[in-house]
């Protein structure tokens, strides 16, 4: 982790960086820290002698909150280090209300994900907590005879906290690390990452249901009420876990559609013209164009042939716009004059490529045009240019709605 200047945004405070990866402390973390400070204080009140100053339990509670922050940070850093070891790009480490998470690229053709690599990255976090718990246990053994009981209690509760965080994260349900293990096992067995993610999402919902039943059982067995603040914290945790599990199921369904759909199924017929092509010729091409992949062909203005590299899309032309050009001006008006400027990316992709092979970033980007080719590479000449294309927006809509 390298030092960096602190930056503040609506998403929180960047407190450090791991290489170029920002480590962000979300605003919601302060809510969690305040609630935890209040909940843990009675424990330290019991440990401190009656003659101790009244601020000592608060100080110990503050150190516990700080220690827990470091614990969660080590957990997320372990994920990031494991991901980086496989060449995956790590976008951000964020510490939040319910703990933290590390986000990294979903797809990289140069450093592909595999079930085994995904499992290693998932288990790195709990492994870090187990290591911290063992280190704290050793510290307690070595310093126990020389430390006052309140400070020894602080080490003890931090040790227990690390064991609990490791155990909780190993529960087999999305979005916990154990859910990632369920996902990778399902992926390995079925060959479908989507099926693994869906299984982890439903497993996560079962864990939430078990947590609710457990809290109700404790209330019944105790015969009295639990602290209201503790119930609020558990309630927020339940809602977040349930929502995250549902989001995992939703993502799994979208990924399942992506795994089953080749690009040609979403393609539209395409008419490729240069910027200088007269509108009259464009209309003539449109009228002669045979039935293609879709009822409405897409007219694409390409970059100049004088430019280096394969042609790229520089403009899109709505067929309805062509009819608005007066007949007497159609020979003098160029395609460029009736096109809408396009600043997105252009990709030449084999028509039989599945959407899931493109990666989530590419598939969800509406500012792009995929020009489909029958082969595996970029066309070497204009005579090999494709006759079909897919708009990024079509892929995004398909993944979100299935239509």
C-alpha positions as CSV (number, residue, x, y, z in Angstrom):
1,X,0.0,0.0,0.0
2,X,1.5,3.3,-1.0
3,X,0.9,6.6,0.6
4,X,-1.2,9.2,-1.1
5,X,-2.9,12.5,-0.5
6,X,-6.4,12.2,0.9
7,X,-9.2,13.1,-1.5
8,X,-12.8,13.6,-0.7
9,X,-15.9,12.9,-2.9
10,X,-19.5,12.0,-2.6
11,X,-18.5,8.3,-2.3
12,X,-16.2,8.9,0.7
13,X,-12.6,9.6,1.5
14,X,-9.6,8.1,-0.3
15,X,-7.3,7.3,2.6
16,X,-4.5,5.5,0.8
17,X,-3.7,3.7,-2.5
18,X,-2.5,0.2,-3.3
19,X,-0.4,1.0,-6.3
20,X,-2.9,2.9,-8.4
21,X,-5.9,1.3,-6.7
22,X,-7.7,3.8,-4.4
23,X,-8.7,2.7,-0.9
24,X,-11.9,4.5,-0.1
25,X,-13.5,5.0,3.3
26,X,-17.2,5.3,2.5
27,X,-19.4,7.8,4.5
28,X,-21.6,4.9,5.6
29,X,-18.6,3.4,7.5
30,X,-19.0,6.2,10.0
31,X,-22.5,5.1,10.8
32,X,-21.2,1.5,11.4
33,X,-18.3,2.8,13.5
34,X,-20.5,4.9,15.7
35,X,-23.0,2.1,16.3
36,X,-20.1,-0.3,17.1
37,X,-18.5,2.2,19.5
38,X,-21.7,2.3,21.5
39,X,-22.4,-1.4,21.4
40,X,-18.9,-2.5,22.5
41,X,-18.4,0.0,25.3
42,X,-20.3,-2.0,28.0
43,X,-17.8,-4.9,27.5
44,X,-14.9,-2.6,28.3
45,X,-16.7,-1.1,31.2
46,X,-16.8,-4.6,32.8
47,X,-13.1,-5.0,32.2
48,X,-12.0,-1.7,33.7
49,X,-11.6,-1.3,37.5
50,X,-14.0,1.0,39.3
51,X,-11.2,3.5,40.0
52,X,-10.4,3.9,36.3
53,X,-11.4,7.2,34.6
54,X,-14.7,7.2,32.8
55,X,-13.2,7.9,29.4
56,X,-11.1,4.7,29.4
57,X,-13.9,2.4,28.1
58,X,-14.6,4.9,25.4
59,X,-10.9,4.9,24.5
60,X,-10.7,1.1,24.4
61,X,-13.9,1.1,22.2
62,X,-12.3,3.6,19.8
63,X,-9.2,1.4,19.6
64,X,-11.4,-1.6,18.9
65,X,-13.2,0.2,16.0
66,X,-9.8,1.3,14.6
67,X,-8.5,-2.3,14.9
68,X,-11.5,-3.6,13.2
69,X,-11.0,-1.1,10.4
70,X,-7.5,-2.4,9.9
71,X,-8.8,-5.9,10.0
72,X,-11.3,-5.3,7.2
73,X,-8.7,-3.4,5.2
74,X,-6.3,-6.4,5.5
75,X,-9.1,-8.7,4.4
76,X,-9.7,-6.6,1.3
77,X,-6.0,-6.1,0.5
78,X,-5.6,-9.8,0.5
79,X,-8.3,-10.1,-2.2
80,X,-6.6,-7.3,-4.2
81,X,-3.1,-8.9,-3.8
82,X,-4.4,-12.3,-4.9
83,X,-6.2,-10.7,-7.9
84,X,-3.1,-8.7,-8.9
85,X,-1.0,-11.9,-8.8
86,X,-3.2,-13.3,-11.6
87,X,-2.9,-10.1,-13.6
88,X,-6.4,-8.9,-12.9
89,X,-7.0,-5.2,-12.8
90,X,-8.2,-4.0,-9.4
91,X,-10.4,-0.9,-9.6
92,X,-11.1,0.0,-6.0
93,X,-11.0,-1.1,-2.4
94,X,-13.9,0.3,-0.4
95,X,-14.7,0.1,3.3
96,X,-18.4,0.5,3.9
97,X,-21.2,0.2,6.4
98,X,-21.3,-3.6,6.3
99,X,-17.5,-4.2,5.9
100,X,-15.8,-3.8,2.6
101,X,-15.4,-5.0,-0.9
102,X,-12.8,-5.1,-3.7
103,X,-13.9,-4.5,-7.2
104,X,-11.8,-5.8,-10.2
105,X,-12.3,-6.3,-13.9
106,X,-14.8,-9.0,-14.7
107,X,-13.1,-10.0,-17.9
108,X,-9.6,-9.8,-19.4
109,X,-8.7,-12.0,-22.4
110,X,-5.0,-11.7,-21.5
111,X,-5.6,-12.8,-17.9
112,X,-8.7,-15.0,-18.0
113,X,-10.6,-16.0,-14.9
114,X,-10.8,-19.7,-14.1
115,X,-12.7,-21.5,-11.3
116,X,-9.4,-22.2,-9.4
117,X,-8.1,-18.6,-9.7
118,X,-11.5,-17.2,-8.5
119,X,-11.5,-19.5,-5.5
120,X,-8.0,-18.5,-4.5
121,X,-9.0,-14.8,-4.7
122,X,-12.1,-15.5,-2.7
123,X,-10.3,-17.4,0.1
124,X,-7.5,-14.9,0.4
125,X,-9.6,-12.5,2.5
126,X,-10.7,-15.1,5.2
127,X,-7.1,-16.4,5.2
128,X,-5.8,-13.0,6.1
129,X,-8.2,-12.8,9.0
130,X,-7.2,-16.2,10.3
131,X,-3.5,-15.1,10.1
132,X,-4.3,-11.9,12.0
133,X,-6.1,-13.9,14.7
134,X,-3.1,-16.2,15.1
135,X,-0.8,-13.2,15.3
136,X,-3.0,-11.6,17.9
137,X,-3.2,-14.8,19.9
138,X,0.6,-15.0,19.9
139,X,0.8,-11.3,21.0
140,X,-1.6,-12.0,23.9
141,X,0.5,-15.0,25.0
142,X,3.8,-13.0,25.0
143,X,2.5,-9.8,26.6
144,X,-0.4,-11.1,28.7
145,X,1.5,-11.2,32.0
146,X,2.6,-7.5,31.5
147,X,-0.6,-5.9,30.2
148,X,-3.5,-4.5,32.3
149,X,-6.7,-6.5,31.9
150,X,-8.5,-3.9,29.8
151,X,-5.8,-3.8,27.1
152,X,-5.5,-7.6,27.2
153,X,-9.3,-7.7,26.7
154,X,-9.0,-5.4,23.7
155,X,-6.5,-7.9,22.1
156,X,-8.8,-10.7,23.0
157,X,-11.9,-9.1,21.4
158,X,-10.0,-8.2,18.3
159,X,-8.8,-11.8,18.0
160,X,-12.4,-13.0,18.4
161,X,-13.4,-10.4,15.8
162,X,-11.0,-11.8,13.3
163,X,-12.2,-15.4,13.8
164,X,-15.8,-14.2,13.4
165,X,-15.1,-12.2,10.3
166,X,-13.3,-15.2,8.7
167,X,-16.1,-17.6,9.7
168,X,-18.9,-15.2,8.6
169,X,-17.3,-14.6,5.2
170,X,-16.9,-18.3,4.6
171,X,-20.6,-18.8,4.8
172,X,-21.6,-20.3,1.4
173,X,-23.7,-17.5,0.0
174,X,-23.4,-14.5,-2.2
175,X,-22.0,-11.8,-1.6
176,X,-19.8,-13.4,1.0
177,X,-16.5,-15.0,0.1
178,X,-18.0,-18.4,0.7
179,X,-20.6,-17.6,-1.9
180,X,-17.7,-17.1,-4.4
181,X,-16.5,-20.6,-3.5
182,X,-20.0,-21.9,-4.2
183,X,-20.0,-20.0,-7.5
184,X,-16.7,-21.4,-8.6
185,X,-17.7,-25.0,-7.6
186,X,-20.9,-24.6,-9.6
187,X,-18.9,-23.1,-12.5
188,X,-16.4,-26.0,-12.4
189,X,-19.2,-28.7,-12.3
190,X,-21.6,-27.2,-14.9
191,X,-19.1,-25.3,-17.0
192,X,-21.3,-22.2,-16.6
193,X,-20.2,-19.3,-14.5
194,X,-23.9,-18.1,-14.6
195,X,-25.2,-21.2,-13.0
196,X,-22.6,-20.9,-10.3
197,X,-23.5,-17.3,-9.6
198,X,-27.3,-18.1,-9.5
199,X,-26.6,-21.0,-7.0
200,X,-24.5,-18.6,-4.8
201,X,-27.3,-16.0,-4.9
202,X,-30.0,-18.5,-3.7
203,X,-27.6,-19.9,-1.1
204,X,-27.1,-16.3,0.1
205,X,-30.9,-15.9,0.5
206,X,-31.0,-19.1,2.5
207,X,-28.3,-17.8,4.8
208,X,-30.3,-14.5,5.4
209,X,-33.4,-16.6,6.2
210,X,-31.4,-18.6,8.7
211,X,-30.0,-15.4,10.2
212,X,-33.6,-14.1,10.7
213,X,-34.7,-17.4,12.3
214,X,-31.7,-17.3,14.6
215,X,-32.4,-13.8,15.8
216,X,-36.1,-14.7,16.4
217,X,-35.1,-17.8,18.3
218,X,-32.7,-15.8,20.5
219,X,-35.5,-13.4,21.3
220,X,-37.8,-16.2,22.3
221,X,-35.3,-18.1,24.4
222,X,-34.0,-15.0,26.2
223,X,-37.5,-14.0,27.1
224,X,-36.5,-10.3,27.0
225,X,-35.5,-7.8,24.4
226,X,-32.1,-7.5,22.8
227,X,-30.6,-4.0,22.6
228,X,-32.5,-1.9,20.1
229,X,-29.3,-0.7,18.4
230,X,-28.1,-4.3,18.0
231,X,-31.4,-5.2,16.3
232,X,-31.1,-2.2,14.0
233,X,-27.5,-3.3,13.0
234,X,-28.7,-6.9,12.3
235,X,-31.7,-5.6,10.4
236,X,-29.6,-3.4,8.2
237,X,-27.2,-6.4,7.6
238,X,-30.1,-8.6,6.7
239,X,-31.5,-6.1,4.2
240,X,-28.1,-5.6,2.6
241,X,-27.3,-9.3,2.3
242,X,-30.8,-10.1,0.9
243,X,-30.5,-7.3,-1.7
244,X,-26.9,-8.4,-2.6
245,X,-28.0,-12.0,-3.0
246,X,-30.9,-10.9,-5.3
247,X,-28.5,-8.8,-7.3
248,X,-26.3,-11.8,-7.7
249,X,-29.2,-13.9,-9.0
250,X,-30.1,-11.1,-11.4
251,X,-26.5,-10.9,-12.7
252,X,-26.4,-14.7,-13.0
253,X,-29.6,-14.6,-15.2
254,X,-28.1,-11.9,-17.4
255,X,-24.8,-13.9,-17.7
256,X,-26.8,-17.0,-18.6
257,X,-28.4,-15.1,-21.5
258,X,-24.9,-13.9,-22.5
259,X,-23.5,-17.4,-22.4
260,X,-26.3,-18.7,-24.6
261,X,-26.4,-15.9,-27.2
262,X,-24.1,-15.3,-30.1
263,X,-23.7,-11.8,-31.5
264,X,-25.3,-12.7,-34.8
265,X,-28.6,-13.2,-33.0
266,X,-28.7,-9.5,-32.0
267,X,-27.3,-8.1,-35.2
268,X,-28.9,-5.7,-37.6
269,X,-28.2,-5.4,-41.3
270,X,-25.6,-2.8,-42.0
271,X,-24.9,-0.5,-45.0
272,X,-21.3,0.9,-44.9
273,X,-20.6,4.2,-46.7
274,X,-17.8,6.6,-46.7
275,X,-18.2,10.2,-45.5
276,X,-18.1,11.6,-49.1
277,X,-20.7,9.2,-50.6
278,X,-23.6,11.2,-52.1
279,X,-27.0,10.8,-50.4
280,X,-28.4,9.6,-53.8
281,X,-26.0,6.6,-53.7
282,X,-26.8,5.9,-50.1
283,X,-30.5,5.8,-50.9
284,X,-29.8,3.5,-53.9
285,X,-27.8,1.2,-51.6
286,X,-30.6,1.2,-49.1
287,X,-33.3,0.3,-51.7
288,X,-31.2,-2.5,-53.2
289,X,-30.1,-4.0,-49.9
290,X,-31.5,-7.5,-49.4
291,X,-33.3,-8.6,-46.3
292,X,-30.8,-9.0,-43.5
293,X,-30.7,-9.7,-39.8
294,X,-33.3,-7.1,-38.9
295,X,-36.1,-5.2,-40.5
296,X,-34.3,-1.8,-40.1
297,X,-30.8,-1.6,-41.6
298,X,-28.1,0.5,-39.9
299,X,-26.3,3.0,-42.1
300,X,-22.7,3.5,-40.9
301,X,-20.4,6.2,-42.1
302,X,-16.8,5.0,-42.0
303,X,-13.5,6.8,-41.6
304,X,-11.6,7.9,-44.7
305,X,-9.7,5.1,-46.5
306,X,-6.6,7.3,-46.4
307,X,-6.4,6.8,-42.6
308,X,-4.1,4.1,-41.3
309,X,-5.6,1.0,-39.7
310,X,-9.0,-0.7,-40.4
311,X,-12.0,1.6,-41.1
312,X,-13.8,2.8,-38.0
313,X,-17.3,4.2,-37.5
314,X,-17.4,8.0,-37.4
315,X,-21.1,8.6,-37.9
316,X,-24.6,6.9,-37.9
317,X,-27.3,7.8,-40.4
318,X,-31.0,7.4,-39.7
319,X,-32.7,6.1,-42.9
320,X,-35.6,8.5,-42.2
321,X,-33.2,11.4,-42.4
322,X,-32.3,10.5,-46.0
323,X,-35.9,11.0,-47.2
324,X,-35.9,14.5,-45.9
325,X,-33.1,15.6,-48.3
326,X,-34.8,17.2,-51.4
327,X,-34.3,15.1,-54.6
328,X,-32.5,17.9,-56.4
329,X,-29.8,18.1,-53.6
330,X,-29.2,14.4,-53.1
331,X,-26.3,14.2,-55.5
332,X,-24.5,17.2,-54.0
333,X,-25.2,16.3,-50.3
334,X,-22.6,13.9,-48.7
335,X,-23.3,11.2,-46.2
336,X,-21.3,13.2,-43.7
337,X,-23.8,16.1,-43.8
338,X,-26.7,13.9,-42.8
339,X,-25.0,11.7,-40.3
340,X,-24.9,11.9,-36.6
341,X,-21.4,12.1,-35.2
342,X,-20.3,8.9,-33.5
343,X,-17.5,9.1,-30.9
344,X,-17.8,5.6,-29.5
345,X,-15.5,2.6,-30.2
346,X,-15.5,0.3,-33.2
347,X,-14.7,-3.4,-32.9
348,X,-14.5,-6.1,-35.5
349,X,-15.8,-9.3,-33.9
350,X,-16.5,-12.8,-35.3
351,X,-20.3,-13.2,-35.7
352,X,-20.3,-16.5,-33.8
353,X,-18.7,-14.9,-30.7
354,X,-20.9,-15.3,-27.6
355,X,-21.7,-12.2,-25.6
356,X,-20.2,-13.6,-22.5
357,X,-16.8,-13.7,-24.3
358,X,-16.8,-9.9,-24.8
359,X,-16.6,-9.1,-21.1
360,X,-19.0,-7.1,-19.0
361,X,-17.5,-3.7,-19.7
362,X,-17.7,-4.1,-23.5
363,X,-21.2,-5.7,-23.4
364,X,-22.7,-3.0,-21.3
365,X,-21.2,0.0,-23.2
366,X,-23.9,1.6,-25.4
367,X,-21.3,3.9,-27.1
368,X,-19.9,1.3,-29.5
369,X,-20.5,-0.6,-32.7
370,X,-19.5,-4.2,-33.2
371,X,-19.0,-4.9,-36.9
372,X,-19.4,-8.7,-37.3
373,X,-17.0,-10.6,-39.5
374,X,-17.2,-14.2,-40.8
375,X,-13.6,-14.9,-39.8
376,X,-11.6,-14.4,-36.6
377,X,-9.8,-11.2,-37.4
378,X,-10.1,-7.7,-38.7
379,X,-10.9,-7.4,-42.4
380,X,-7.8,-6.7,-44.5
381,X,-9.7,-4.8,-47.2
382,X,-13.0,-3.0,-47.7
383,X,-14.2,-5.9,-49.8
384,X,-14.2,-8.0,-46.7
385,X,-16.2,-5.6,-44.6
386,X,-19.1,-7.1,-42.7
387,X,-22.7,-7.0,-43.6
388,X,-24.1,-7.0,-40.1
389,X,-23.4,-5.1,-36.9
390,X,-24.5,-5.0,-33.3
391,X,-25.0,-1.8,-31.3
392,X,-23.8,-1.9,-27.7
393,X,-27.1,-0.6,-26.6
394,X,-28.8,-3.7,-28.1
395,X,-26.6,-5.9,-26.0
396,X,-27.2,-3.9,-22.8
397,X,-31.0,-4.0,-23.3
398,X,-30.9,-7.7,-24.1
399,X,-28.9,-8.5,-20.9
400,X,-31.2,-6.5,-18.7
401,X,-34.5,-7.6,-20.2
402,X,-33.8,-10.8,-22.2
403,X,-35.4,-9.3,-25.2
